[in-house]
């Protein structure tokens, strides 16, 4: 009996095993909804993101809240630009976080969420990348929130902007994935030393400005992956998302791209349904039995198609 095994991996919209990056919604779906809110996190997943990147700060009374800036003026209706850590959770919850300066009253009533709330909102949708702001340590609080919400540990990712944050996460959440994050540039002349430091630190990957991969260190993606690390990119706020930049992220083989417009990225990524149809068509032509089974991928969800020729 001749047995031929053909394996076709089809990744659901966010990730492709052929090198298409994971879609990460920057502050949720920041292009169309108030950043770092529950609606922003939820809609990021709904339009195709595999992960929502969300920013962590601490209130005066020690609660972890989700807001990017260390002050509240830009994204809330506060008349004073108070520091987040100068306000209690109750005071923060009294603000409207619908980003009225940008969206007017369209999202009035959105609140600054707590860490526990965003984990509950994301649960069942995908992973979260928790960006640790203000050089603070969040490991104990993240671990407590994960335990409280029963959020899957394998879907917890964090950034780390310094070695203390790396050690803190490794201590409290040893299975969490850590992306070393920096706004400083990586240059070809210093790239190898930088990546060797990342390996020594024990992080899972890097998350640096997009232009590091295309301008200052063109070989950075391949060199990062050659060391077993993941290569993620993000944009400065002043640089808009474009299909061309997203296609470049695909072409250079990034593992993840953090974008304000995950819907745009989902439309740039090749449609996985086409690959699924090709696999099923092959099965039909060869009169094969087809078995569909879930298959884990380090940066998202995928479907493994096993096709077996059982002909004599």
N, C-alpha and C positions, 0 to 999 in steps of 0.2 A: 504494500500500500504506500503510495506516494503521499508524503505530508509536507506541504509547503506552508511556512508561517510568514505572513506579511503583516507587519505592524505599522499602523498609521496613527500618529499622535495628533489629535485635533484639540486645540486649546480653545476654550470658550472665550468670548470676545476680548478679554483683557490681555492675554499673554499668548505668545507663540513660541514653540520650541525651535523654530527656525531663526530666532533672534529678535522678534518683535518685542519692544519693551513692555513691561507691566505699565498699565495706565494708573497713575497715582493722582487723585484729585487734590490739588493744592488748596489747603484750607477748606476742603470739600469741593464744591462746585462754585469757586469764587467768581467765575466769569458771569454767572447768571443769578446768584443768590448771595445773601449776606454771609461773608466768610466766617468760618468757625462756629456755625450755628447747627442745630439739629437738622434743619431743612437742607442746609448745604451739604452736610455729610450724607444724608439719605439720597438726595438727588444725584450726587456724584456716583454712587453705586448704580442708581437706576439708569443712568445714561452710559454706563460702560466701564467705570473705574473698578479695578480690582482692590484698590486700597484708597483710603482717605487719609491725607496728611492733616494733622490737627495740632494746634499749638497750645502748650501748657504754661500757665502762670500760677502763682499762689496768691490767695487773698490774705488780708491782714490777720484773719483768724485761722489760717493754715489750710484752707480748702483748695484743692486743685481745680482751676477753672480753665476753660478753653477760650483763649483770646490771644491774638498775635502780639500786639504792642504791649509795652509795660505801662502804658497809660490808656485811658478809656475814651478819650475825646474823638478819635478818628471814626470809630465804627459804631458808636452809640449816640444817644440823644443827650448825653451829659453836657451841661453848660460849662463845666470846668474839666480840664484835662488832668484829672487826678490819676495818680499811680494806682495800678491794680492792687499792689501790696499795701496801700494805705486805706483800702476799703474792705469792709467785712463782706462775707458772702451775701448777707441780706441786703447790704447796700448795692452790691454789684447786680443782684437779681432785680433791683428796683429800676434798673436802666433798660431802655429799649435797645436791643442789639440788632435791629433790622437794618442797620447801616443807612440811616435816613439821609445822610449827606450824598449818598450815591443812588439809593433806590426810592427816596421819598417815603411814602407811607405804604408802599407795596408789601412790605414784610413787617409792618408794625406789630409789635407784640412778641417778636422773637427775643429770647433771653440769652444771656451769656450762660452756656451750659456748664455743668460740672463734668469732670472726667467720667464719673459713673454713668451719667446720662448719655454721653456720646458712645460709650461702650455698649450700652443697652440698645442704642439706636443702630449701631453698626453690626450688632450681633445677628448672624444669619445672612448678612450681605457680603462681607469680605473682611480684609485685614485693615488695621489702623497703623499709621506711622505717627508716633507721638513725638513731636518736636519739643525738646526740653529748652525752654527759653530762659533768659536772664542768668545763664550759668548756674542755675539752681539744680539741686539733686531731687529727683522724683521717684527713685526706685522703690522705696517703701510704700509710697502712696499708690503707684501703679500696681504693685503686687496686691495691695489691699483691695483696690478697685476691681482687679481681675477676679479675685476670690469672691467678692461681693456679687458680681454680675455673672459669674461663671462664663466669662468671655474666653474663647479658646486661646490657650497659651501660644499655639503655633501660628496665631494670627496677630500677635503683638510684635510690632517693630518699633524701635526708637531711634532718634538721632542722638548723637553725642558730639558736642562742640569742644570737649576737653577730656583729658584722661580721667579726671575724677568722675565725670558722668559715665564713662565706660565702665570703670570699676564698680560704681554704684549699681548699675543695671546688672552687671554680671553677678553681683552678690545677691541681689533680691530676685532677679528673673533670669536665671542662667540659660533658659531656652529661648529667650527673646532675641530677635535679630537686631543687630546694632549697625547703623550706618554712620560712619564718621562724616560729619558735615562741616563745611567751612565756606566762607565767602572769599577767602584769599585764593589767589590763583595757584595753579600747579603748572610748572614749567618743565619742558623737556629735560633741561639740565639737572633738575632736582627730583624728577619723577620717580626714579628707582629708589632713592633714599626715602622719599615720602611713602611709597607703597611698602617698602620693607618695614617702616615704622608701624604701618597699619597691621601688617601680619603679626608683628611683635605685640601690639596692643590686644589682638584677638578679636577685632571687629569682623563683621560679616561682609562689609562692603563700604564704599564711599558714596557720598552724595555731594557733588560739587557743581559749580556753575557750568552751564552747557558749553560755553566758549572754551573751557579747558580742554574739552574733547576735540574741538574743531579748529582751535587756533593756537593756544599756548602750549599744548602737549598733545599733538594729533594721534600719538600712539597710546594714549592713556587708557582707553577702553580695553584694548587687547592686553596691555601690560597688567592691568588690574585683574582681568579674568584669568590670566596665566598664573596668577598667584592664588587662585581659588576664591577671589573676592568678587562681589557684585558691583557693577558700575551703574550708578544712578546719576541723573542730572536734574537741575532745576534752573529757573530763570529769575533774573532780577525783575522786580515788579514793573519797571519801566519798559521792559521788553515784552511785546505782545506775543501770544501764541500764534503760530502760523502753520498751515499744513506743510510748508517747505521745511521748517525746523523739525517738525514731527517726522517727516520722511527721512531727514538726515539722521535722527535718533535711531530709526529702524536700520538705516544703511550701515551705520558704524557699530551696530550690535549692542546698544545699551540694554541693560537688564531692566531698567525702570526709568520713566520720565515723569517728573512731577509738574503737572500743568494746571493752569487755571480753568481750562476748557476741556474736560475729559470727553465730552461728546465729540468735539472736533477730532480728538485723537482716535476715538473709536471709529470714526468715519475714514481715517487715513489707513488704519491697520487693515490688511487683507482680510476679507470676510471668511471666517473659518467654516461657515456652512458649505462653501464651495468645496473645501477639502473633504468634508464629510461625505458629500455627494459623490466625489471621485472614488472614495474608499468603498462606498456601498455599490457604486457602479461596477467597480472591479470585482466585487464579490458576486454580483449578479452574472457578469459575463463568464466568470470561471466556475459558476455554480458552487460557490463556497458557502460554508456556514459562517455566520458573522456573530461574534460575541462582543457586546459593549460592556465595558467595565470602567469604573472610576479609577483615575490614576493621578497620584499627587505630583505636583510640579513645584519646585522651590519658590517660584514667584507667582503662583496663582492656581487656578483650577483648570483641569484638562480632562479630556475623555480619551481613553485608549481603545482603539478598535483592533481587535485580534481577528484575523481572517485565516481560516484553516482550509486547505484543500484536502478533502477526504476521499477524492477519487482514487480508484485503483490504478 
